[in-house]
Amino acid sequence: MSAVGVLRSRRVLRQLLPGLPASLTRHYTLDVPAPLLRTQAYVDGRWVSAASVFPVLDPATGQELARVSDCGPGEAKQAVEAAHRAFRSWRDTTAKERSVLLRRWFDLLVLHREDLAKLITFECGKPLRESLGEVVYSASFLDWFSEEARRIYGDIVPPSVRDRKLLLLKQPVGVASIITPWNFPSAMITRKVGAALAAGCTVVVKPAEDTPLSALALAELAERAGIPPGVVNVVPCSRDRTPSVGQVLCSDPMVAKISFTGSTATGKVLLKMAADSVKRVSMELGGHAPFIVFDSADVDMAVGGAMASKFRNSGQTCVCSNRFLVQSGIYDLFLDKLGRAMDAELRLGHGSEPGTTQGPLINSRAAEKVVHHVSDAVSRGARLLKGGTRLSGSFMEPTLLADVTTDMLCTKEETFGPLVPVIRFETEEEALAVANGTNVGLAGYFYSQDVSQIWRVAEALEVGIVGVNEGLLSAPEAPFGGVKESGLGREGSKYGVDEYLEVKYMCFGGLKL
Ligand code: NAP
């Protein structure tokens, strides 16, 4: 079989997507070579079926794309055992060997980027251009960590007595459980697995129910790259089975480390499980990013940054701006320019359509949340300047709200959708108090041309990542992570491998020097 096609009828499409462009009334086909459209779990270097399957749906249409093995605790346990066995030999490979394998895996992602991007678009809904960007970003972590693998140095520490030498060895922690969300189905896996493999750890990956196809395609390419059996394992499962699979991955004594990206609520559940056997944890959790525009800002630059940071993946990224704070001197100008940019640049549609910039939200629950945030704000006095309507399926109009106040729900929690709630402020102190008045702190953005203000605000914002006159921040060279309830640890950068390493102190005594 060379390709798998998924078709749907025009009649069904019209029912699903009223209010969307006429170009959408056509068939959409996921046309990806069969070897990359894996549907079984990948355990110990073998493709294995579970007793049942679950459907993977195109969020734009509700159409079933594939049926994937629904792993349970049994398969999860087998995967942990396989990873544990493989660790014994993987940890002893040389840094150069691990580096070469990661680089080969990177090359394969680049080679198959078009097909991997199609998988992302069809299972997660994001526009194809963004999906291609995600594949490049995803691959960049394998490239980066293939290089970092060779730079995991220990230390020699000057002793305070003459007959000793003090050495610090860096050693891999062991088996890592990798639990990832649907909004970056590829990059959230490689950002963790690249670092883990570079350090000498082996992994069991549990992708989100909505997006297992990208994870399984990554496993297929890992196998082709020559990564040995058991080093990378992938156990997809349905949401019903997630708690029991999660229980194995977070509590089995053979697991040394949990690396999770997802909501703060789930992160807290996993942290509690990790506590019982005192596992190492990395937590990349939810955000609620402030986007502050000061009077001194270049307003056009700020509008460009707002568009980039808000509407990527239809507002469904953890670093998406969630609260817009605009100083009174440029408030009306900013709203006017942002509204025009939204009209000019945003096009709703199926992600595979070339002109689409806004795909669907991941499911109807996500769309309901945005509608709830909009109606709550309007009922408390916000002005609806644009959008506000949920279209059929999980499509949501990009929405602009003015005169938003801090008692509204959208300023208190992550919306995770295409909503721009704009708050007017008068002073820098006031803006910082609002920006920091939350229990999370992942990303924060601000626009200013005043260099003293730039230093003051960058230092005062309680976040892990700050964008100064910049709306797109992620890069493999830079550490990614949050403060407060946005998480623990950092991914990417020279710090990323530390999450998978122990530092062993070795004291060489009794030396006749
Ligand atoms: P989620 O509901 O927490 O799910 C994330 C992953 O955890 C999924 O694979 C999910 O499986 C799994 N999971 C849920 N309950 C579990 C349990 N009891 N045991 C083991 N695994 C469990 O998050 P989401 O809604 O998919 O993702 C959106 C959230 O992720 C947002 O809050 C966003 O800010 C955050 N995020 C953070 C970052 C970052 O780097 N800080 C990056 C991207 C996203 P199922 O799919 O089967 O439920």
Residues whose N, C-alpha, C, O or C-beta is under 5 A from the ligand:
A	BS01	NAP	I179 T180 P181 W182 K206 P207 A208 E209 D210 C237 S238 R239 T242 P243 G246 T261 G262 S263 T264 T266 V269 E284 L285 G286 G287 T317 C318 S486
